[in-house]
Amino acid sequence: MKKREFLAGAAALGASVPVLAKTASAAGSLATTPLVTISGAIQQHNRGPVDPALDQLFHKQLVQFDAAYAFDYGMLTRMPAQTIRPTLEYDARPHTLRGPRLIDVLTQAGAPGNPLTQVLLRAIDGYVVATTLGQVREYRFLLATHLDDKPLPLGGLGPLWAVYDPGQIPALAGKALKEQFTLCPWGVYHIQINAVS
């Protein structure tokens, strides 16, 4: 393929992305590739079960569900965004993180309101954080999409990072910097909601 033909095709594909994003007919319908999928005890669904042949990350990490609610980038960035400025453990410098509140994302998926509801945050590297809906609300978790006004990249801390500002949480104030972010998995791609009985 000639370079010019390739560039023309790539430009046409790039121009179609905004059109695809506008084709979502309902608030819960996906227009592009999902970034995070929420499953378990939720009331809203916009995707079917795990396909063991094609959903390889779910399959390899033993994630199973019959129905789930998936968010693409557009759905997340259309939600009200919040900003925090924590000092990060990786370089010990303050950075600006922006994204929707995780509690708002879970609410849109129809998560129950019980503060004892278990929330499992699963990252692409297999790291899983167990927390509760009450702690997600108390710590004011973001599902960050941006770091210092740039989208979080895959291969970095993104594309999504479940994160809070430990400087605003008294229980974390006396801990060492590297211990303040133990509940903050980067590269989050799946959230499982487990109801309490």
C-alpha positions as CSV (number, residue, x, y, z in Angstrom):
1,M,0.0,0.0,0.0
2,K,1.3,3.4,-0.9
3,K,1.9,5.9,1.9
4,R,-0.4,8.5,0.4
5,E,-3.3,5.9,0.2
6,F,-2.7,4.8,3.8
7,L,-2.8,8.4,5.0
8,A,-6.0,9.2,3.1
9,G,-7.6,6.1,4.6
10,A,-6.4,7.0,8.1
11,A,-7.8,10.6,7.6
12,A,-11.2,9.2,6.5
13,L,-11.3,6.9,9.5
14,G,-10.3,9.8,11.9
15,A,-13.0,12.0,10.4
16,S,-15.6,9.2,11.0
17,V,-14.9,9.0,14.8
18,P,-17.0,12.1,15.7
19,V,-19.8,10.8,13.5
20,L,-19.7,7.5,15.3
21,A,-19.7,9.2,18.7
22,K,-22.9,11.1,17.7
23,T,-24.7,7.9,16.7
24,A,-25.3,6.8,20.2
25,S,-29.1,7.0,20.5
26,A,-29.4,6.6,24.2
27,A,-27.4,7.6,27.3
28,G,-26.4,4.0,27.9
29,S,-25.6,3.0,24.3
30,L,-22.0,2.6,23.2
31,A,-20.7,4.5,20.2
32,T,-17.0,3.4,20.4
33,T,-14.8,0.9,22.2
34,P,-15.6,0.4,25.9
35,L,-13.0,1.4,28.4
36,V,-14.5,0.1,31.6
37,T,-17.2,-2.6,32.2
38,I,-19.2,-2.8,35.4
39,S,-20.9,-6.1,36.3
40,G,-22.5,-7.8,39.2
41,A,-25.3,-6.3,41.3
42,I,-26.3,-3.5,39.0
43,Q,-29.7,-2.6,37.4
44,Q,-28.5,-1.2,34.0
45,H,-27.0,-3.3,31.2
46,N,-25.8,-2.5,27.7
47,R,-23.7,-5.5,26.9
48,G,-24.1,-9.3,27.0
49,P,-22.0,-12.0,28.6
50,V,-18.3,-12.6,28.5
51,D,-17.2,-14.2,25.2
52,P,-14.4,-16.6,26.2
53,A,-13.0,-16.5,22.7
54,L,-13.0,-12.7,22.1
55,D,-13.0,-11.2,25.6
56,Q,-9.5,-12.5,26.3
57,L,-8.6,-10.1,29.2
58,F,-11.8,-11.0,31.0
59,H,-11.3,-14.7,30.3
60,K,-7.6,-14.8,31.4
61,Q,-8.4,-13.0,34.6
62,L,-11.4,-15.3,35.3
63,V,-14.0,-12.5,35.1
64,Q,-17.5,-13.9,34.4
65,F,-20.8,-12.1,33.9
66,D,-24.0,-12.6,31.9
67,A,-24.7,-8.9,31.4
68,A,-22.9,-5.7,32.3
69,Y,-22.8,-2.0,31.7
70,A,-19.8,-0.7,29.7
71,F,-18.7,2.9,29.4
72,D,-16.8,4.3,26.4
73,Y,-14.6,7.4,26.5
74,G,-17.4,9.7,25.3
75,M,-19.8,8.5,28.0
76,L,-17.3,9.1,30.7
77,T,-16.2,12.5,29.5
78,R,-19.8,13.7,29.1
79,M,-20.4,13.1,32.8
80,P,-19.7,16.0,35.2
81,A,-15.9,16.1,35.8
82,Q,-14.1,16.8,39.1
83,T,-10.5,17.8,39.6
84,I,-8.0,16.8,42.3
85,R,-4.3,17.7,42.8
86,P,-2.6,15.1,44.8
87,T,1.1,14.5,45.2
88,L,1.7,11.2,43.4
89,E,3.8,8.4,44.7
90,Y,5.6,7.9,41.4
91,D,7.5,11.2,41.3
92,A,6.5,12.8,44.6
93,R,5.1,15.8,42.8
94,P,1.6,17.3,42.6
95,H,-0.4,16.6,39.5
96,T,-3.9,17.5,38.3
97,L,-6.2,14.6,37.8
98,R,-9.7,15.0,36.2
99,G,-12.6,12.7,35.6
100,P,-16.1,11.8,36.8
101,R,-16.7,10.8,40.4
102,L,-16.5,7.0,40.6
103,I,-19.8,7.0,42.7
104,D,-21.5,8.8,39.8
105,V,-20.3,6.2,37.3
106,L,-21.5,3.3,39.6
107,T,-24.8,5.1,40.1
108,Q,-25.3,5.4,36.3
109,A,-24.8,1.6,36.0
110,G,-27.5,1.1,38.7
111,A,-25.3,0.0,41.6
112,P,-27.2,-0.4,44.9
113,G,-27.0,2.5,47.4
114,N,-26.0,0.4,50.5
115,P,-22.6,1.7,51.7
116,L,-21.5,-1.9,52.6
117,T,-21.8,-3.0,48.9
118,Q,-18.5,-4.5,47.9
119,V,-16.7,-2.8,45.0
120,L,-13.8,-4.7,43.2
121,L,-11.6,-2.5,41.0
122,R,-9.7,-4.7,38.5
123,A,-6.7,-3.4,36.6
124,I,-5.3,-4.7,33.3
125,D,-2.3,-6.1,35.1
126,G,-4.5,-8.3,37.3
127,Y,-4.3,-6.1,40.4
128,V,-7.6,-6.1,42.2
129,V,-8.6,-3.6,45.0
130,A,-11.5,-4.5,47.3
131,T,-13.4,-1.5,48.8
132,T,-16.9,-0.6,49.6
133,L,-19.4,1.8,48.1
134,G,-19.2,3.8,51.4
135,Q,-15.5,4.2,51.1
136,V,-15.7,5.1,47.4
137,R,-18.1,7.9,48.5
138,E,-16.1,8.9,51.6
139,Y,-12.7,9.1,49.8
140,R,-14.3,10.9,46.8
141,F,-12.7,8.5,44.3
142,L,-12.4,9.8,40.7
143,L,-12.4,7.6,37.7
144,A,-9.7,9.8,36.2
145,T,-9.4,10.2,32.5
146,H,-6.9,13.0,32.4
147,L,-3.5,13.8,34.1
148,D,-2.3,17.4,33.8
149,D,-4.9,18.1,31.1
150,K,-3.8,15.1,28.9
151,P,-5.7,11.9,28.4
152,L,-4.2,9.1,30.5
153,P,-2.5,6.7,28.1
154,L,-2.6,3.0,28.0
155,G,0.9,2.0,28.9
156,G,1.0,4.8,31.5
157,L,-1.5,5.1,34.2
158,G,-4.6,4.9,32.0
159,P,-6.7,5.0,30.2
160,L,-8.6,5.1,33.5
161,W,-7.3,5.4,37.1
162,A,-9.5,5.0,40.1
163,V,-7.8,7.6,42.4
164,Y,-8.5,10.0,45.3
165,D,-6.6,12.8,46.9
166,P,-5.0,11.3,50.1
167,G,-4.2,14.8,51.3
168,Q,-7.9,15.3,51.8
169,I,-8.4,12.0,53.8
170,P,-7.4,12.3,57.5
171,A,-7.0,8.5,57.8
172,L,-4.2,8.6,55.2
173,A,-2.4,11.8,56.3
174,G,0.2,10.1,58.5
175,K,1.1,7.4,56.0
176,A,4.1,7.3,53.8
177,L,3.4,8.5,50.3
178,K,3.7,5.0,48.7
179,E,1.1,3.7,51.2
180,Q,-1.4,6.4,50.5
181,F,-2.5,5.0,47.1
182,T,-2.9,1.3,47.8
183,L,-6.6,1.5,47.0
184,C,-5.9,3.3,43.6
185,P,-5.4,0.9,40.7
186,W,-4.4,2.4,37.4
187,G,-5.4,0.8,34.2
188,V,-8.9,0.0,35.5
189,Y,-10.9,-1.9,33.0
190,H,-13.5,-3.8,35.1
191,I,-15.5,-3.1,38.3
192,Q,-17.5,-5.8,40.0
193,I,-20.3,-4.8,42.3
194,N,-21.2,-7.4,45.0
195,A,-24.4,-6.8,47.0
196,V,-24.5,-7.5,50.7
197,S,-27.3,-9.6,52.2
